């Protein structure tokens, strides 16, 4: 074996000597070219070696504890601590162009990328270190060095604790939070914990960092707008709604809005143990400026004040209550309630939601009166609420039993027209527009179908519907409000532009007589099957000449002339009680109407014969009235009937008797013995059984963490007028 190795070594040496001898014989130029080629090959080899990744064991690196953040020695230094072991080779990524060694607040639109997500909304803190008031890492800080799940996370699943912190939650929760930020922060299905985590950053920026910064007003407005938009989406969370609303109020107070600037109506005020700060501030500004509280603010006040009792109809029929409140508020308070400048001063406090503040309380002395310390404005507002509820009670009971019929005609009849849904209001507007030139003749069935009703409705619902129409200045013939018979589905009705009804005029003897003439005249004008324009015009002129009537009653009588009538028992009774001279005057008016178009038909003559007979007049008078002009005495009699108030007064007793009979005939046929619905407990939530005055005092006390003696003296001064009035009562 040894000999073989020696022979082998000698042969190799011999080959090497031969090669060197051959190279020595080469020309100098060949040596130069070979040297250049060798140098190029060496450089290429060196470059290829340098491009290979430095070997890093990822499993071992994952076990290395994160080194504390290096001290900032300047923008050119960056220290990285890595332990290298054997294993698969990977390249260490180059440092990011953004230096987050110190926390940075990103402005709106300033982007950053993390875990494969591009987040462009800004308004977040990003970095490695940001100390909070508690001394720990601020919960809102997004640390890019912390582990984030690679897979997409379900943002609807609750993974956040009660006081979440980005540094403490698990990687899946971090991924879900970053997804929500990247999506625009408006996903309504997201778990509220992610919204709070973002809100913590807004709190810190608005309460800590911005107050010490210059040119902060523009950014503060951006933060306030962001909080408002979050409230629009996530107001269903009572906790978030409370913190967000109170933060907005505190920021509004500390910004010291100038007097004369119209306060901004708070968004989505809801009930709590006290009136929200933003409402208090706005009401105080109205008091200082001696400006009446607008209906929109009064409504927000009524909905949010725990001392205002909202009974079941206001809660069950919320949309209708909101629509009705402005109208009732204007009717009862005119331009609005004017609040006094009282002694108790308003101090706004805010305790942040973030645990990073360690329960720190921020307090601001606004320098405005606290109008909630006085009682009488709240009582006046309660009266408006009660008036609205009184108009909603029947509708509330109806939909409690028939929730599926909330928008049918019978339900609408129970609502004031101002509280009708938009679709029904649109129909009323269309009808009113059609009445600008003349009245509308249609059938009862067609009219009801305009409101989506295909069946007949009860007598009481019909009368209520007519009342609602008159609220919108639309009159209906027959007069269902006065007790007229409800039309059959194919019966003709007349709609007319109506002025406000005067019940005193409508129940007078003058109107009773005039309506009788109108009913008989309508029968004559339509005797031959189609209305006579000449007869209707003459009768309308007669109606206009009766000064005892108002505009509503005249318009109703003129509209009634277009409605064909017939003899009924009630009509006959109304004719029987007339004195003889009134019967003669009415007969001549009807005969004049019959010959108004210079052609008296057979049907008109037969009808007039029946009328003369019912009026207990000689039939011969009919033919003399039809073939000749009335005597001067008769003319005076007609004029006297139309204008003589003394004669009308003589008939007042008979007319009152007719009205009494009609009330009995057209009484509501609906039984009144239906079982009443059991309403929920509508009483206000009383504190420890206290009366209203002391309950308000307790609520005021708990609104602040502490009170000075001077502030309590102001509160006592505001309560003094109420105590004096109680002693007087």
C-alpha positions as CSV (number, residue, x, y, z in Angstrom):
1,X,0.0,0.0,0.0
2,X,2.9,2.4,0.8
3,X,4.6,1.8,-2.4
4,X,1.6,2.5,-4.5
5,X,1.0,5.9,-2.8
6,X,4.7,6.9,-3.4
7,X,4.5,5.9,-7.1
8,X,1.3,7.8,-7.5
9,X,2.8,10.9,-5.9
10,X,5.9,10.8,-8.2
11,X,3.7,10.6,-11.4
12,X,1.7,13.6,-10.4
13,X,4.9,15.6,-9.8
14,X,6.2,14.6,-13.2
15,X,3.0,15.8,-14.9
16,X,3.3,19.2,-13.1
17,X,6.9,19.7,-14.3
18,X,5.9,19.0,-17.9
19,X,3.1,21.5,-17.7
20,X,5.3,24.2,-16.3
21,X,7.9,23.6,-19.0
22,X,5.3,24.1,-21.6
23,X,4.0,27.3,-20.0
24,X,7.5,28.7,-20.0
25,X,7.7,28.4,-23.7
26,X,4.6,30.6,-24.2
27,X,5.0,34.1,-25.5
28,X,4.7,37.1,-23.2
29,X,1.4,38.3,-24.8
30,X,-0.3,35.0,-24.0
31,X,0.7,35.5,-20.3
32,X,-0.9,39.0,-20.3
33,X,-4.2,37.8,-21.8
34,X,-4.4,34.8,-19.4
35,X,-3.8,37.1,-16.4
36,X,-6.6,39.4,-17.4
37,X,-9.0,36.4,-17.8
38,X,-8.0,35.1,-14.4
39,X,-8.6,38.5,-12.7
40,X,-12.1,38.7,-14.3
41,X,-12.9,35.2,-13.1
42,X,-11.8,36.0,-9.6
43,X,-13.9,39.1,-9.4
44,X,-17.0,37.3,-10.6
45,X,-16.4,34.5,-8.1
46,X,-16.1,37.1,-5.3
47,X,-19.3,38.8,-6.2
48,X,-21.3,35.6,-6.4
49,X,-20.1,34.6,-2.9
50,X,-21.2,38.0,-1.4
51,X,-24.7,37.7,-2.8
52,X,-25.4,34.5,-0.8
53,X,-27.6,35.1,2.3
54,X,-26.1,35.0,5.7
55,X,-27.2,31.9,7.5
56,X,-29.9,32.6,10.2
57,X,-31.8,29.9,12.1
58,X,-35.4,31.3,12.2
59,X,-36.5,28.8,14.8
60,X,-33.6,29.9,17.1
61,X,-34.1,33.5,16.3
62,X,-37.8,33.2,17.3
63,X,-36.6,32.1,20.7
64,X,-34.4,35.2,21.2
65,X,-36.1,37.7,23.5
66,X,-36.7,41.0,22.0
67,X,-33.9,43.4,23.0
68,X,-34.8,46.7,24.6
69,X,-35.1,49.6,22.2
70,X,-31.7,51.2,21.6
71,X,-30.9,54.6,22.7
72,X,-31.4,57.2,19.9
73,X,-27.8,58.2,19.0
74,X,-28.8,60.0,15.9
75,X,-30.6,59.4,12.6
76,X,-27.6,57.4,11.2
77,X,-27.4,54.8,14.0
78,X,-29.5,51.7,14.3
79,X,-28.5,48.7,16.5
80,X,-29.8,45.2,15.7
81,X,-29.1,42.3,18.1
82,X,-29.2,38.9,16.3
83,X,-27.9,35.5,17.4
84,X,-26.7,33.4,14.4
85,X,-26.7,29.7,14.4
86,X,-26.4,27.0,11.8
87,X,-29.3,26.2,9.6
88,X,-31.0,27.3,6.4
89,X,-29.7,30.6,5.1
90,X,-32.0,33.8,4.9
91,X,-31.2,37.4,4.4
92,X,-31.9,39.9,7.2
93,X,-34.3,42.5,5.8
94,X,-33.0,46.1,5.4
95,X,-34.4,48.6,7.9
96,X,-37.7,50.3,7.0
97,X,-37.5,53.8,5.6
98,X,-39.8,54.9,8.4
99,X,-38.1,55.2,11.8
100,X,-40.6,54.1,14.5
101,X,-38.0,53.9,17.3
102,X,-40.0,56.8,18.8
103,X,-43.8,56.8,18.6
104,X,-45.3,58.9,15.9
105,X,-48.8,60.2,15.5
106,X,-50.0,59.7,11.9
107,X,-52.1,62.5,10.4
108,X,-55.2,61.7,8.2
109,X,-54.0,60.2,4.9
110,X,-50.5,59.4,6.2
111,X,-50.0,55.7,5.3
112,X,-48.1,52.8,6.9
113,X,-47.9,49.1,6.1
114,X,-48.0,46.3,8.6
115,X,-48.6,42.6,8.2
116,X,-49.4,42.9,4.5
117,X,-52.0,45.6,5.1
118,X,-51.9,49.2,3.8
119,X,-53.4,51.5,6.4
120,X,-54.0,55.0,5.1
121,X,-56.5,56.6,7.5
122,X,-54.0,57.9,10.0
123,X,-55.1,59.1,13.5
124,X,-53.1,56.4,15.2
125,X,-49.8,56.2,17.2
126,X,-47.2,53.9,15.7
127,X,-43.8,53.1,17.2
128,X,-41.9,51.1,19.8
129,X,-42.4,53.1,22.9
130,X,-45.1,55.5,24.2
131,X,-45.6,55.9,27.9
132,X,-49.1,56.5,29.3
133,X,-50.1,58.4,32.5
134,X,-50.2,55.0,34.2
135,X,-46.4,54.5,33.5
136,X,-47.1,51.5,31.2
137,X,-47.1,51.3,27.5
138,X,-50.0,53.3,26.1
139,X,-52.8,50.9,25.1
140,X,-53.3,52.7,21.7
141,X,-49.7,52.3,20.5
142,X,-49.3,50.1,17.5
143,X,-45.9,48.4,17.9
144,X,-44.7,47.1,14.5
145,X,-42.3,44.7,16.3
146,X,-45.1,42.7,17.9
147,X,-46.2,39.5,16.3
148,X,-49.3,39.6,14.1
149,X,-51.2,36.6,12.7
150,X,-50.6,35.9,9.1
151,X,-54.1,34.7,8.5
152,X,-57.1,36.9,8.1
153,X,-59.1,37.3,11.4
154,X,-62.8,37.6,12.0
155,X,-63.4,41.2,13.2
156,X,-66.8,40.2,14.6
157,X,-65.4,37.9,17.2
158,X,-64.7,39.3,20.7
159,X,-61.0,38.9,21.4
160,X,-60.5,42.1,23.4
161,X,-60.6,42.4,27.2
162,X,-62.6,45.1,28.9
163,X,-59.7,47.5,28.8
164,X,-57.8,46.4,25.6
165,X,-54.2,47.3,24.9
166,X,-52.5,46.6,21.6
167,X,-49.4,45.3,23.3
168,X,-51.3,42.8,25.5
169,X,-53.8,41.2,23.1
170,X,-53.0,38.1,21.1
171,X,-51.7,38.2,17.4
172,X,-55.1,37.3,16.0
173,X,-56.7,40.3,17.8
174,X,-53.9,42.5,16.4
175,X,-54.6,41.2,12.9
176,X,-58.3,41.9,13.3
177,X,-57.7,45.4,14.6
178,X,-55.3,46.2,11.7
179,X,-57.9,44.8,9.2
180,X,-60.5,47.1,10.7
181,X,-58.2,50.1,10.4
182,X,-57.3,49.2,6.8
183,X,-61.0,48.9,5.9
184,X,-61.8,52.5,6.8
185,X,-63.0,52.1,10.5
186,X,-66.7,52.1,9.6
187,X,-67.6,48.4,9.6
188,X,-70.7,48.2,11.7
189,X,-70.3,44.5,12.5
190,X,-66.9,44.8,14.1
191,X,-66.5,44.0,17.8
192,X,-66.7,47.2,19.9
193,X,-63.4,46.5,21.6
194,X,-61.5,47.4,18.4
195,X,-63.4,50.7,18.2
196,X,-62.4,51.5,21.8
197,X,-58.8,50.7,21.1
198,X,-58.8,53.2,18.3
199,X,-60.7,55.7,20.5
200,X,-58.0,55.5,23.1
201,X,-55.6,57.1,20.7
202,X,-58.0,59.9,19.9
203,X,-58.4,60.5,23.6
204,X,-54.7,60.8,24.2
205,X,-54.2,63.1,21.2
206,X,-57.0,65.4,22.1
207,X,-56.4,65.5,25.9
208,X,-52.6,65.3,26.3
209,X,-50.6,65.9,23.2
210,X,-52.7,68.5,21.3
211,X,-53.2,71.0,24.2
212,X,-49.5,71.4,24.4
213,X,-49.0,71.8,20.6
214,X,-49.2,74.8,18.4
215,X,-51.7,75.2,15.5
216,X,-53.9,72.6,17.1
217,X,-57.4,73.9,16.0
218,X,-57.4,72.3,12.6
219,X,-56.4,68.9,14.0
220,X,-58.8,69.1,16.9
221,X,-61.7,69.6,14.5
222,X,-60.5,66.6,12.6
223,X,-60.6,64.5,15.8
224,X,-64.0,65.8,16.8
225,X,-65.4,65.0,13.3
226,X,-64.0,61.5,13.5
227,X,-65.6,60.9,16.9
228,X,-69.0,62.1,15.5
229,X,-68.7,59.7,12.5
230,X,-67.8,56.8,14.9
231,X,-70.9,57.7,16.9
232,X,-73.1,57.5,13.8
233,X,-71.9,53.9,13.2
234,X,-71.4,52.5,16.7
235,X,-74.0,54.4,18.8
236,X,-75.7,51.1,19.5
237,X,-73.1,50.5,22.2
238,X,-74.2,52.4,25.2
239,X,-70.8,52.5,26.7
240,X,-69.1,53.9,23.6
241,X,-72.0,56.3,23.1
242,X,-71.5,57.7,26.6
243,X,-67.7,58.1,26.3
244,X,-67.8,59.5,22.8
245,X,-70.6,62.0,23.6
246,X,-68.9,63.2,26.8
247,X,-65.5,63.6,25.0
248,X,-67.2,65.8,22.3
249,X,-68.9,67.8,25.0
250,X,-65.6,68.3,26.9
251,X,-63.8,69.3,23.8
252,X,-66.5,71.8,22.9
253,X,-66.3,73.3,26.4
254,X,-62.6,73.6,26.5
255,X,-62.6,75.3,23.0
256,X,-64.6,78.1,24.6
257,X,-66.9,78.8,21.7
258,X,-67.6,82.5,21.2
259,X,-70.9,83.9,22.2
260,X,-73.1,84.5,19.2
261,X,-72.1,81.3,17.5
262,X,-75.0,79.0,17.0
263,X,-74.4,75.9,19.1
264,X,-74.1,72.6,17.2
265,X,-77.0,70.2,17.8
266,X,-75.6,67.0,19.5
267,X,-75.8,63.8,17.5
268,X,-77.9,60.9,18.9
269,X,-78.5,62.2,22.5
270,X,-79.9,59.3,24.6
271,X,-81.0,58.9,28.2
272,X,-78.5,58.5,31.0
273,X,-78.4,59.4,34.7
274,X,-77.9,63.0,33.7
275,X,-78.4,65.4,30.8
276,X,-75.4,65.0,28.4
277,X,-72.7,67.6,28.5
278,X,-73.1,68.8,25.0
279,X,-76.8,69.5,25.6
280,X,-76.0,71.4,28.8
281,X,-73.5,73.6,27.0
282,X,-75.8,74.3,24.1
283,X,-78.8,75.2,26.4
284,X,-76.5,77.4,28.5
285,X,-75.4,79.3,25.4
286,X,-79.1,79.9,24.4
287,X,-79.6,81.3,28.0
288,X,-76.7,83.6,27.8
289,X,-77.7,84.9,24.4
290,X,-81.3,85.2,25.4
291,X,-82.3,83.1,22.4
292,X,-85.4,80.9,22.5
293,X,-84.5,77.2,22.5
294,X,-85.3,75.8,18.9
295,X,-87.7,72.9,18.6
296,X,-84.8,70.6,17.5
297,X,-82.9,71.3,20.7
298,X,-86.1,71.0,22.8
299,X,-86.7,67.6,21.3
300,X,-83.2,66.4,22.0
301,X,-83.6,67.8,25.5
302,X,-86.9,65.9,26.1
303,X,-85.4,62.6,24.8
304,X,-82.3,62.8,26.9
305,X,-83.4,64.3,30.2
306,X,-84.0,61.6,32.8
307,X,-86.4,63.9,34.6
308,X,-88.8,64.0,31.6
309,X,-91.4,61.2,31.6
310,X,-91.8,59.5,28.3
311,X,-94.8,57.3,28.6
312,X,-95.5,54.3,26.5
313,X,-97.0,56.0,23.4
314,X,-93.8,58.1,23.0
315,X,-91.7,55.0,23.1
316,X,-93.9,52.7,21.1
317,X,-94.7,55.4,18.4
318,X,-91.3,57.0,18.4
319,X,-91.3,58.1,14.7
320,X,-94.7,59.7,15.1
321,X,-93.7,61.4,18.4
322,X,-90.6,62.9,16.7
323,X,-92.8,64.2,13.8
324,X,-95.5,65.6,16.1
325,X,-93.2,67.3,18.7
326,X,-92.1,70.4,16.6
327,X,-95.7,71.3,15.8
328,X,-97.0,71.0,19.4
329,X,-93.9,72.8,20.7
330,X,-94.5,75.8,18.4
331,X,-98.2,75.8,19.3
332,X,-97.5,75.9,23.1
333,X,-94.2,77.8,23.3
334,X,-94.3,80.1,20.2
335,X,-90.7,80.8,19.1
336,X,-89.5,78.5,21.9
337,X,-88.6,78.4,25.7
338,X,-86.4,81.3,26.8
339,X,-84.1,80.1,29.6
340,X,-82.8,82.3,32.4
341,X,-79.2,82.9,33.4
342,X,-79.2,81.2,36.8
343,X,-76.5,81.2,39.5
344,X,-75.3,77.6,39.3
345,X,-72.3,77.4,37.0
346,X,-71.6,74.6,34.6
347,X,-68.4,72.6,35.1
348,X,-67.7,69.9,32.5
349,X,-65.8,66.8,33.6
350,X,-64.5,63.9,31.6
351,X,-63.0,60.6,32.7
352,X,-61.3,58.9,29.8
353,X,-62.1,55.4,28.7
354,X,-58.5,54.4,28.3
355,X,-56.8,52.6,31.1
356,X,-53.7,54.5,30.2
357,X,-55.0,57.5,32.1
358,X,-55.3,55.6,35.4
359,X,-58.8,57.0,36.1
360,X,-57.6,60.6,35.8
361,X,-60.4,63.1,35.7
362,X,-60.3,66.1,33.3
363,X,-62.4,69.1,34.5
364,X,-63.1,72.4,32.8
365,X,-64.9,75.5,34.2
366,X,-67.0,76.6,31.2
367,X,-68.2,79.9,32.7
368,X,-71.8,79.2,31.6
369,X,-74.9,78.7,33.7
370,X,-76.2,75.2,34.5
371,X,-79.8,75.5,33.4
372,X,-80.6,72.0,34.7
373,X,-80.5,73.4,38.2
374,X,-83.9,75.1,37.7
375,X,-87.2,73.2,37.5
376,X,-89.7,75.3,35.6
377,X,-88.3,74.9,32.1
378,X,-88.3,71.1,32.5
379,X,-92.0,71.3,33.6
380,X,-92.9,73.4,30.6
381,X,-91.1,70.8,28.4
382,X,-92.9,68.0,30.1
383,X,-96.2,69.7,29.2
384,X,-95.3,69.7,25.5
385,X,-94.4,66.0,25.8
386,X,-97.7,65.2,27.5
387,X,-99.7,67.0,24.8
388,X,-97.9,64.9,22.1
389,X,-98.6,61.7,24.0
390,X,-102.3,62.6,24.4
391,X,-102.6,62.8,20.6
392,X,-100.8,59.4,20.2
393,X,-102.6,57.3,22.8
394,X,-105.3,55.9,20.5
395,X,-102.9,55.1,17.8
396,X,-100.5,53.5,20.3
397,X,-103.3,51.2,21.6
398,X,-104.3,50.3,18.0
399,X,-100.9,49.2,16.8
400,X,-100.3,47.3,20.1
401,X,-103.2,45.1,19.0
402,X,-102.7,45.3,15.2
403,X,-99.0,45.9,14.6
404,X,-99.4,44.6,11.0
405,X,-101.9,47.4,10.2
406,X,-99.8,50.4,11.4
407,X,-100.1,52.2,8.1
408,X,-103.7,51.4,7.1
409,X,-106.4,54.1,6.8
410,X,-107.9,53.4,10.1
411,X,-104.5,53.7,11.8
412,X,-103.8,57.0,10.0
413,X,-107.2,58.3,11.1
414,X,-106.0,58.0,14.7
415,X,-102.9,60.1,14.0
416,X,-102.6,63.8,13.6
417,X,-101.9,64.6,9.9
418,X,-98.5,66.1,10.9
419,X,-97.4,62.7,12.2
420,X,-98.5,60.7,9.1
421,X,-95.8,58.8,7.1
422,X,-94.2,60.6,4.2
423,X,-96.2,58.5,1.6
424,X,-99.5,59.6,3.1
425,X,-98.4,63.2,3.4
426,X,-97.5,63.2,-0.3
427,X,-101.1,62.1,-1.1
428,X,-102.5,65.0,0.9
429,X,-100.2,67.4,-0.9
430,X,-101.4,66.1,-4.3
431,X,-105.0,66.5,-3.3
432,X,-104.5,70.0,-2.0
433,X,-102.8,70.9,-5.3
434,X,-105.8,69.6,-7.2
435,X,-108.2,71.7,-5.1
436,X,-106.5,75.0,-6.1
437,X,-109.0,75.6,-8.9
438,X,-112.2,73.7,-8.0
439,X,-113.5,70.9,-5.8
440,X,-113.0,67.2,-6.6
441,X,-115.9,64.8,-7.2
442,X,-115.0,61.2,-6.7
443,X,-116.3,58.0,-5.0
444,X,-115.6,56.9,-1.5
445,X,-114.0,53.7,-2.7
446,X,-111.6,55.6,-5.0
447,X,-110.7,58.0,-2.3
448,X,-109.8,55.3,0.2
449,X,-107.8,53.4,-2.4
450,X,-105.5,56.4,-2.7
451,X,-104.3,55.5,0.8
452,X,-104.0,51.8,0.0
453,X,-107.3,50.7,1.5
454,X,-109.7,48.4,-0.4
455,X,-112.3,47.8,2.2
456,X,-114.9,49.9,4.0
457,X,-113.9,51.5,7.3
458,X,-115.9,52.1,10.5
459,X,-118.0,55.2,11.2
460,X,-115.7,56.4,13.9
461,X,-112.6,55.9,11.7
462,X,-114.4,57.8,8.9
463,X,-115.1,60.8,11.1
464,X,-111.6,60.8,12.4
465,X,-110.2,60.6,8.8
466,X,-112.3,63.7,7.9
467,X,-110.8,65.5,10.9
468,X,-107.3,64.7,9.8
469,X,-108.1,66.0,6.3
470,X,-109.3,69.3,7.7
471,X,-106.0,69.6,9.6
472,X,-104.4,69.7,6.1
473,X,-107.1,72.2,4.9
474,X,-109.1,69.6,3.0
475,X,-112.8,69.4,3.5
476,X,-115.1,66.4,2.8
477,X,-118.8,66.3,1.9
478,X,-120.8,64.7,3.4
479,X,-119.9,66.2,6.7
480,X,-118.8,63.0,8.6
481,X,-117.5,65.1,11.5
482,X,-121.0,66.5,12.2
483,X,-122.4,62.9,12.1
484,X,-123.5,62.5,8.5
485,X,-124.0,58.9,7.2
486,X,-120.9,57.2,6.1
487,X,-120.9,56.8,2.3
488,X,-121.1,53.4,0.7
489,X,-118.2,52.4,-1.4
490,X,-119.7,53.5,-4.7
491,X,-121.3,56.7,-3.2
492,X,-120.1,60.1,-4.5
493,X,-118.1,62.5,-2.2
494,X,-116.8,66.0,-2.8
495,X,-113.4,67.2,-1.6
496,X,-112.9,71.0,-1.3
497,X,-110.3,73.5,-0.1
498,X,-111.3,74.2,3.5
499,X,-110.6,77.0,5.9
500,X,-110.4,76.3,9.6
501,X,-113.7,75.0,11.0
502,X,-115.5,77.1,13.6
503,X,-117.6,74.7,15.7
504,X,-119.7,77.6,17.0
505,X,-120.8,78.5,13.4
506,X,-121.3,74.9,12.4
507,X,-123.7,74.3,15.3
508,X,-125.6,77.5,14.8
509,X,-129.2,77.8,13.5
510,X,-128.0,79.9,10.6
511,X,-125.9,77.0,9.3
512,X,-128.7,74.5,9.9
513,X,-131.1,76.5,7.7
514,X,-128.4,77.2,5.1
515,X,-127.4,73.5,4.9
516,X,-131.0,72.6,4.3
517,X,-131.3,75.0,1.4
518,X,-128.0,73.7,0.0
519,X,-129.1,70.0,0.3
520,X,-132.5,70.8,-1.4
521,X,-130.8,73.0,-4.0
522,X,-128.3,70.2,-4.9
523,X,-131.2,67.8,-5.5
524,X,-132.8,70.3,-7.9
525,X,-129.5,71.1,-9.7
526,X,-128.9,67.4,-10.3
527,X,-132.5,66.4,-10.9
528,X,-132.1,65.3,-14.5
529,X,-129.1,63.1,-13.8
530,X,-126.4,65.7,-14.5
531,X,-125.5,68.9,-12.6
532,X,-126.8,72.1,-14.0
533,X,-124.0,74.7,-14.0
534,X,-126.4,77.6,-14.1
535,X,-128.4,76.3,-11.1
536,X,-125.2,75.6,-9.1
537,X,-123.9,79.1,-9.9
538,X,-127.1,80.8,-8.8
539,X,-127.2,78.7,-5.5
540,X,-123.5,79.4,-4.8
541,X,-124.2,83.1,-5.2
542,X,-127.0,82.8,-2.7
543,X,-124.7,81.0,-0.2
544,X,-122.1,83.7,-0.6
545,X,-124.7,86.4,0.4
546,X,-125.3,84.8,3.8
547,X,-123.2,86.9,6.1
548,X,-124.0,84.8,9.1
549,X,-121.7,82.1,7.8
550,X,-117.9,81.9,7.8
551,X,-115.6,80.9,5.0
552,X,-115.4,77.2,6.0
553,X,-119.2,76.8,6.1
554,X,-119.7,78.7,2.8
555,X,-117.1,76.5,1.1
556,X,-118.7,73.4,2.5
557,X,-122.2,74.4,1.2
558,X,-120.9,75.3,-2.2
559,X,-119.1,71.9,-2.5
560,X,-122.3,70.2,-1.3
561,X,-124.2,71.6,-4.4
562,X,-122.2,69.2,-6.5
563,X,-123.3,66.2,-4.5
564,X,-126.6,64.6,-5.7
565,X,-128.9,64.0,-2.7
566,X,-132.2,62.3,-1.9
567,X,-135.0,62.5,0.5
568,X,-134.3,61.0,3.9
569,X,-136.0,60.9,7.2
570,X,-133.6,63.5,8.7
571,X,-134.2,65.8,5.7
572,X,-137.9,65.6,6.1
573,X,-137.7,66.4,9.9
574,X,-135.5,69.4,9.2
575,X,-138.2,70.7,6.7
576,X,-141.1,70.2,9.1
577,X,-139.7,72.5,11.9
578,X,-139.4,75.5,9.6
579,X,-141.8,78.4,10.0
580,X,-144.1,79.2,7.1
581,X,-142.4,82.3,5.9
582,X,-139.0,80.5,5.8
583,X,-140.6,77.6,3.9
584,X,-141.9,80.0,1.3
585,X,-138.6,81.8,0.9
586,X,-136.8,78.5,0.4
587,X,-139.3,77.3,-2.2
588,X,-138.8,80.4,-4.3
589,X,-135.0,80.0,-4.1
590,X,-135.4,76.4,-5.4
591,X,-137.7,77.4,-8.2
592,X,-135.3,80.1,-9.3
593,X,-132.5,77.5,-9.4
594,X,-134.7,75.2,-11.5
595,X,-135.4,77.8,-14.2
596,X,-131.8,79.2,-14.1
597,X,-130.9,77.5,-17.4
598,X,-134.3,78.6,-18.9
599,X,-135.4,75.0,-19.3
600,X,-137.3,73.2,-16.6
601,X,-137.4,69.4,-17.2
602,X,-140.0,66.9,-16.1
603,X,-137.8,65.4,-13.4
604,X,-137.2,68.9,-11.9
605,X,-140.9,69.6,-11.8
606,X,-141.7,66.2,-10.1
607,X,-138.9,66.9,-7.5
608,X,-140.2,70.4,-6.8
609,X,-143.7,69.1,-6.4
610,X,-142.4,66.7,-3.7
611,X,-140.4,69.5,-2.1
612,X,-143.4,71.9,-2.0
613,X,-145.5,69.2,-0.5
614,X,-143.0,68.5,2.2
615,X,-142.8,72.2,2.8
616,X,-146.6,72.2,3.2
617,X,-147.0,74.8,0.5
618,X,-149.9,75.0,-2.1
619,X,-148.8,73.2,-5.3
620,X,-150.2,76.0,-7.4
621,X,-147.5,78.3,-6.0
622,X,-144.9,76.0,-7.8
623,X,-146.3,76.7,-11.3
624,X,-146.5,80.4,-10.7
625,X,-143.0,80.4,-9.4
626,X,-141.8,78.5,-12.4
627,X,-143.7,80.4,-15.1
628,X,-143.4,83.9,-13.8
629,X,-141.1,86.2,-11.9
630,X,-141.4,86.3,-8.1
631,X,-143.4,89.2,-6.8
632,X,-141.5,92.1,-5.2
633,X,-142.7,90.8,-1.8
634,X,-141.3,87.4,-2.6
635,X,-138.0,89.0,-3.6
636,X,-137.9,90.9,-0.3
637,X,-138.7,87.6,1.5
638,X,-135.8,85.8,-0.1
639,X,-133.4,88.6,0.7
640,X,-134.8,88.8,4.2
641,X,-134.2,85.1,4.6
642,X,-130.7,85.4,3.4
643,X,-129.7,88.5,5.5
644,X,-132.2,88.8,8.4
645,X,-130.3,87.7,11.5
646,X,-133.5,88.2,13.7
647,X,-135.4,85.6,11.7
648,X,-132.5,83.2,11.9
649,X,-132.4,83.7,15.6
650,X,-136.1,82.7,15.9
651,X,-135.2,79.4,14.2
652,X,-132.3,78.7,16.6
653,X,-134.4,76.6,19.0
654,X,-135.7,74.4,16.2
655,X,-132.2,74.0,14.7
656,X,-130.8,73.0,18.1
657,X,-133.5,70.4,18.4
658,X,-132.5,69.0,15.0
659,X,-128.9,68.9,16.0
660,X,-129.8,67.0,19.1
661,X,-131.8,64.5,17.1
662,X,-128.9,64.0,14.7
663,X,-126.5,63.3,17.4
664,X,-128.7,60.4,18.6
665,X,-129.2,59.1,15.1
666,X,-125.6,59.2,14.1
667,X,-124.0,58.1,17.3
668,X,-120.9,56.0,17.0
669,X,-121.9,52.4,16.5
670,X,-118.7,51.0,17.9
671,X,-118.9,49.5,21.3
672,X,-117.0,51.2,24.0
673,X,-116.6,48.2,26.2
674,X,-113.4,46.8,24.7
675,X,-110.8,45.8,27.2
676,X,-108.1,48.5,27.6
677,X,-104.6,47.5,27.0
678,X,-102.4,47.2,30.0
679,X,-99.7,49.9,29.4
680,X,-96.2,49.5,30.8
681,X,-95.2,51.4,33.9
682,X,-95.0,55.0,32.7
683,X,-93.8,56.5,36.0
684,X,-90.4,58.1,36.1
685,X,-87.6,56.3,37.7
686,X,-87.4,57.9,41.1
687,X,-84.3,58.0,43.1
688,X,-84.9,56.4,46.6
689,X,-88.5,57.5,46.5
690,X,-87.6,61.3,46.5
691,X,-89.9,63.9,45.2
692,X,-89.2,65.7,42.0
693,X,-87.4,68.7,43.6
694,X,-85.0,66.6,45.7
695,X,-84.5,64.0,43.0
696,X,-83.2,66.8,40.7
697,X,-80.9,68.0,43.5
698,X,-79.4,64.6,43.9
699,X,-78.9,64.1,40.2
700,X,-77.1,67.5,40.1
701,X,-74.9,66.5,43.0
702,X,-73.6,63.3,41.5
703,X,-72.8,65.1,38.2
704,X,-69.5,66.3,39.7
705,X,-66.8,64.5,41.7
706,X,-66.6,67.4,44.2
707,X,-68.4,70.7,45.0
708,X,-67.2,73.9,46.6
709,X,-69.3,75.7,49.2
710,X,-69.8,78.6,46.8
711,X,-71.1,76.3,44.0
712,X,-73.6,74.6,46.5
713,X,-74.8,78.1,47.5
714,X,-75.6,78.9,43.9
715,X,-77.5,75.7,43.6
716,X,-79.5,76.5,46.7
717,X,-80.2,79.9,45.3
718,X,-81.6,78.4,42.1
719,X,-83.9,76.1,44.1
720,X,-85.2,78.9,46.4
721,X,-87.9,80.1,43.9
722,X,-89.3,76.6,43.6
723,X,-89.5,76.2,47.4
724,X,-91.2,79.5,47.8
725,X,-93.8,78.6,45.2
726,X,-94.4,75.2,47.0
727,X,-95.0,77.0,50.3
728,X,-97.5,79.3,48.6
729,X,-99.3,76.4,47.1
